[in-house]
Amino acid sequence: MRSHLPVGAAPDILRELESSILDRADAIAARDAASSGDEAVRRALSELGEPERVAGAYTSERHIVAPESYRAFVVTFALLVAVHLSLIGIASTMDRTLLAGPVEVSPVGTGGFADLASAAMHAVLLDLGITVLVYWSAPLVRGMARFVPASFRVDAAPRAAGSRAVLSLLVAVVLACFRDRLFVIADGEHAWPLATEWASGMMPLVISLLAGAVVTDLLYVVRGETRATVAIDAFHGAATLAAMVHLAGGEALLAVPAAATSLRDVREPVNGFLADLGTLIVCFVAMIAAVKTVRRLVRVAQI
């Protein structure tokens, strides 16, 4: 029976069972005077049942993912797969590898459907493993999160969440439609856009992150602060952080174009300033995304 019991609690459980068996044997011997001590013990053991069944009564049912978390697990897994496949699509569209620290998303090869199916299957299996790991470790994290103040609560009021969604939408519209009119430098006769080819190539990634921000805030409006909505928000924060790390390691986002010959005397110092400004903005957004991700993960553990 010992092999079926939890290792740490086995000695105490065995002592309890021994006491229970002896009490039962004494009761059997008192009822039936003809029964010897050994016979009473054998009858007590027989009444107790199979060792595996008895041991099972002292062990709790174990799950990699708790049953009450199944719905949130499915939602989180589906979101992670959607983000992963979206990044693969963006990388394939731009025909370049997306790098974010140790994370690398490569474009789909030229093998047609076979390469596409292989990339999708790889994404699904990887994301499933990550999601299982997160939810398997959630009880431990939740235990530690009990000591964290409740200030990590998300402001999911319809007015606040709706305002955030509108702001994200406006930023997305400005970047998508008006960036070459807002970010310009003029030499008196001409106005030159400052956005580089690298920035224009990364714009679909930035717009998709802003669209994700709109969706997460609309989920708060509809469903309020639930474990699922906060988990989705945490994944969005992690995706934003990865994207900002990728942007920070790339080329300059803003620069005076070489075609602006009248500005060639100031082009180099201005480009140095614009490069530093772009890096500062990207690092600031990355810091906000990192803080948001940690806060949302702690809040998921608290709920």
ABEGO torsion letter per residue (X at the ends): XAAABBAAAAAAAAAAAAAAAAAAAAAAAAABAABBAAAAAAAAAAAAEBAAAAAAAABBBBBABBAAAAAAAAAAAAAAAAAAAAAAAAAAAAGBBBBBEABBBBBBBAAEAAAAAAAAAAAAAAAAAAAAAAAAAAAAAAAAAAABBAAABBBABAAAAAAAAAAAAAAAAAAAAAAAAABBBBAGABBBBABBAAAAAAAAAAAAAAAAAAAAAAAAAAAEBBAAAAAAAAAAAAAAAAAAAAAAABBBABBBBAABAAAAAAAAAAAAAAAAAAAAAAAAAAAAAAAAAAAAAAAAAAX
